[in-house]
Amino acid sequence: MKCREPYINPMDIPTALLGFAVAAGLMTLTPGIDTALVLRTAAVDNTRNALCAAIGIVAGVFVWGLVAAFGLGAVLAISDGAYRALQFAGAAYLAWLGASMLRSAAYPTPPESSSVAADREGRQSARGWLLRGLGTNLLNPKVGVFYVSFLPQFIPADVNVVAFSTLLAAIHAGLTLAWFVLLISATRPFAGALGHPAVTRTLDGITGTVLIGFGLRLALLPHAR
């Protein structure tokens, strides 16, 4: 029996980088949980909190890229138990985040009477949104499996796999951040109208419902290998 020749990616480095940038850019433009979270935060809170949420999401993208580069992400593609554990943790997290927004829509927090307390709450909120953005990415096993299957297609022969995969992850993270900055900037002309309490409660209700829906969908998805 004749042995099959090992597959070698015929792309050179510039072609691989360009191809990945185009593919990652198209993926970044696809609406999803991350987009909903950033838009809601920009519309309801403020630019700083929205940027913190975006930075958290971008950090999650980069971490998943590193995980895939070092081969750890393959565990999710192979181990049904590890995949399911992260899947249900992510679904529970999205449900909790969505429920929190629905609660805010039903029972809005009264405005702060003290400017010092308001500033302290602002700092806490910014940190909280950074962690929320990070959590939405790190607790989504689909991102890990995607990277494991996606990155190898753009790794040329005779390159350091870990270093080149890290570079690709950095490109994806940079594109994602640029897109979120554009989205956040686009909401600023409407900040006054979007900041009205009735509009804020409506946006919280819609976004909370969407996040709970994403959580349920994530919990019910089969383990795609």
VMD Tcl script that draws the C-alpha trace (Angstrom):
set ca {
  {0.00 0.00 0.00}
  {1.34 3.41 -0.96}
  {1.75 5.82 1.96}
  {-0.04 9.14 1.69}
  {2.26 12.14 1.49}
  {1.94 14.51 4.47}
  {-0.04 17.67 3.78}
  {2.07 20.81 3.39}
  {0.38 24.21 3.25}
  {1.47 25.74 -0.09}
  {0.91 29.35 1.06}
  {3.83 31.68 1.66}
  {3.86 34.00 4.68}
  {2.41 37.15 3.01}
  {-0.40 35.14 1.40}
  {-1.18 33.39 4.68}
  {-1.29 36.68 6.60}
  {-3.51 38.35 4.00}
  {-5.84 35.35 3.74}
  {-6.19 35.12 7.50}
  {-6.79 38.87 7.84}
  {-9.63 38.71 5.29}
  {-11.21 35.62 6.88}
  {-10.83 36.97 10.42}
  {-12.20 40.34 9.34}
  {-15.32 38.74 7.89}
  {-15.78 36.71 11.06}
  {-15.37 39.84 13.18}
  {-18.12 41.64 11.24}
  {-20.59 38.81 11.91}
  {-23.00 39.93 14.68}
  {-22.99 37.84 17.85}
  {-22.82 37.94 21.62}
  {-19.78 40.21 21.67}
  {-21.31 42.78 19.35}
  {-24.54 42.89 21.35}
  {-22.60 43.37 24.59}
  {-20.45 46.23 23.28}
  {-23.32 48.06 21.60}
  {-25.51 47.81 24.70}
  {-22.73 49.11 26.94}
  {-21.95 52.00 24.59}
  {-25.62 52.94 24.38}
  {-26.64 52.49 28.01}
  {-23.47 53.17 30.04}
  {-20.66 55.21 28.49}
  {-17.73 55.03 26.13}
  {-15.25 54.00 28.85}
  {-17.32 51.00 29.94}
  {-17.92 49.99 26.33}
  {-14.19 50.15 25.61}
  {-13.52 48.06 28.73}
  {-16.01 45.43 27.53}
  {-14.35 45.49 24.09}
  {-10.87 45.12 25.59}
  {-12.07 42.18 27.68}
  {-13.48 40.49 24.58}
  {-10.28 41.14 22.62}
  {-8.23 39.72 25.49}
  {-10.41 36.60 25.35}
  {-9.84 36.30 21.60}
  {-6.08 36.52 22.10}
  {-6.09 34.01 24.98}
  {-8.01 31.49 22.85}
  {-5.47 32.06 20.07}
  {-2.62 31.30 22.48}
  {-4.45 28.24 23.79}
  {-4.82 26.93 20.25}
  {-1.20 27.82 19.41}
  {0.08 25.74 22.32}
  {-2.21 22.85 21.42}
  {-4.37 23.00 24.53}
  {-7.46 23.90 22.52}
  {-7.29 20.48 20.89}
  {-8.46 19.05 24.21}
  {-11.84 20.70 23.65}
  {-12.07 19.19 20.18}
  {-11.26 15.70 21.49}
  {-12.67 15.54 25.02}
  {-16.46 15.61 25.16}
  {-16.36 16.01 28.95}
  {-14.11 19.10 28.86}
  {-16.14 20.62 26.04}
  {-19.46 20.04 27.82}
  {-18.17 21.44 31.12}
  {-17.07 24.68 29.47}
  {-20.20 24.77 27.32}
  {-22.58 24.62 30.28}
  {-20.45 27.06 32.29}
  {-20.64 29.51 29.39}
  {-24.39 29.01 28.99}
  {-24.94 29.60 32.71}
  {-22.77 32.72 32.59}
  {-24.70 34.17 29.63}
  {-27.99 33.38 31.35}
  {-26.78 35.12 34.54}
  {-25.57 38.16 32.58}
  {-28.84 38.36 30.65}
  {-30.90 37.99 33.82}
  {-28.90 40.80 35.43}
  {-29.81 43.09 32.52}
  {-33.47 42.08 32.70}
  {-33.43 42.88 36.40}
  {-31.90 46.29 35.64}
  {-34.64 46.90 33.10}
  {-37.36 45.98 35.59}
  {-35.80 47.66 38.64}
  {-33.54 50.52 37.51}
  {-30.96 51.77 40.01}
  {-31.65 55.32 41.25}
  {-29.02 57.91 40.34}
  {-26.14 58.45 42.79}
  {-26.52 61.45 45.11}
  {-22.78 61.82 45.65}
  {-20.30 62.57 42.85}
  {-17.59 60.70 44.75}
  {-19.78 57.61 45.05}
  {-20.70 57.93 41.39}
  {-17.04 58.09 40.37}
  {-16.25 55.03 42.51}
  {-19.17 53.17 40.95}
  {-17.91 54.18 37.50}
  {-14.50 52.65 38.17}
  {-16.08 49.48 39.51}
  {-18.42 49.33 36.51}
  {-15.54 49.72 34.06}
  {-13.66 46.86 35.71}
  {-16.83 44.80 35.78}
  {-17.48 45.27 32.07}
  {-13.90 44.30 31.25}
  {-14.41 41.04 33.15}
  {-17.81 40.49 31.52}
  {-16.29 40.90 28.07}
  {-13.49 38.50 28.96}
  {-15.94 35.97 30.37}
  {-18.20 35.91 27.31}
  {-15.22 34.84 25.22}
  {-13.35 32.50 27.52}
  {-16.48 30.54 28.46}
  {-17.45 29.86 24.85}
  {-15.92 26.53 23.75}
  {-16.93 27.16 20.15}
  {-14.23 29.82 19.98}
  {-11.59 27.31 21.09}
  {-12.71 24.63 18.64}
  {-12.89 27.26 15.89}
  {-9.30 28.30 16.47}
  {-8.07 24.70 16.52}
  {-9.65 24.04 13.13}
  {-9.12 27.50 11.60}
  {-5.54 28.52 12.40}
  {-3.75 25.50 10.84}
  {-5.16 26.43 7.42}
  {-3.06 29.63 7.47}
  {0.24 28.32 8.81}
  {2.84 27.97 6.02}
  {5.48 25.30 5.98}
  {8.84 25.96 7.67}
  {7.58 28.51 10.22}
  {7.55 28.37 14.00}
  {3.97 27.17 14.56}
  {3.54 28.69 18.04}
  {5.01 32.06 17.06}
  {3.04 32.28 13.80}
  {-0.22 31.19 15.47}
  {0.33 33.86 18.12}
  {0.82 36.44 15.36}
  {-2.45 35.35 13.72}
  {-4.25 35.61 17.06}
  {-2.84 39.12 17.51}
  {-4.10 40.11 14.04}
  {-7.58 38.81 14.90}
  {-7.52 40.65 18.23}
  {-6.44 43.88 16.52}
  {-9.20 43.65 13.91}
  {-11.76 42.93 16.61}
  {-10.69 45.94 18.68}
  {-10.74 48.24 15.63}
  {-14.27 47.08 14.78}
  {-15.52 47.65 18.31}
  {-13.96 51.13 18.45}
  {-15.81 51.94 15.21}
  {-19.10 50.64 16.64}
  {-18.66 52.58 19.88}
  {-17.82 55.78 17.98}
  {-20.94 55.35 15.84}
  {-23.17 55.43 18.93}
  {-21.84 58.76 20.26}
  {-24.08 61.04 18.10}
  {-27.08 59.28 19.63}
  {-25.81 59.24 23.22}
  {-28.35 61.79 24.45}
  {-31.36 59.94 23.11}
  {-30.01 56.53 24.09}
  {-29.38 57.75 27.63}
  {-33.06 58.39 28.32}
  {-34.23 56.08 31.16}
  {-37.01 54.52 29.08}
  {-34.63 53.80 26.20}
  {-32.02 52.43 28.61}
  {-34.50 50.03 30.17}
  {-35.67 48.90 26.72}
  {-32.10 48.25 25.55}
  {-31.31 46.35 28.74}
  {-34.43 44.23 28.26}
  {-33.63 43.46 24.63}
  {-29.94 42.71 25.26}
  {-30.74 40.60 28.34}
  {-33.22 38.54 26.34}
  {-30.69 38.10 23.51}
  {-27.97 36.94 25.91}
  {-30.29 34.43 27.57}
  {-31.21 33.17 24.11}
  {-27.54 32.77 23.21}
  {-27.00 30.93 26.50}
  {-29.81 28.47 25.77}
  {-28.53 27.97 22.24}
  {-25.02 27.32 23.51}
  {-26.29 24.80 26.07}
  {-28.22 22.87 23.39}
  {-25.53 22.83 20.69}
  {-23.97 19.43 19.98}
  {-20.23 18.98 20.28}
  {-19.05 19.68 16.75}
  {-15.68 18.04 16.10}
}
mol new
graphics top color blue
foreach p $ca { graphics top sphere $p radius 0.5 }
foreach p [lrange $ca 0 end-1] q [lrange $ca 1 end] { graphics top cylinder $p $q radius 0.2 }
display resetview
